[in-house]
Amino acid sequence: MASNKMGQYLLQGWAMLEECCDDCNVPLMRNRAKTSMICCECDKDWMKKDTPKQEAPKVNDQEEAAKRLDQEKKKILEARLAEK
């Protein structure tokens, strides 16, 4: 299901774009490096021609992304508290 894949990519730091896939009308996802822009429904990479299907991030990758996000939030909070 496209929504599950989209959630997995968002946890990995991918951006959901305003643009939609011409074939599926599903919002496209772009990686942080801005080298890949894919559709989570048909797995087409709109930045590359004739590329193999992209795999959604693995559960372990999701956990690592969540940990990194928590660490970043903690650093921001500590920095704000240090300012006071």
VENBELFEN-V760278 format. One record per backbone hydrogen bond with DSSP energy under -0.5 kcal/mol. NH is the residue of the N-H (numbers start at 1). CO is the residue of the C=O. If there is no record, write none. Layout:
nh	co
NH	CO
NH	CO
//
This chain:
nh	co
5	1
6	2
7	3
8	4
9	5
10	6
11	7
12	8
13	10
14	9
15	30
17	15
17	28
21	26
25	21
28	19
29	38
30	15
31	36
34	31
38	29
39	44
40	27
43	39
46	37
46	44
48	45
62	58
63	59
64	60
65	61
66	62
67	63
68	64
69	65
70	66
71	67
72	68
73	69
74	70
75	71
76	72
77	73
78	74
79	75
80	76
81	77
82	78
83	79
84	80
84	81
//
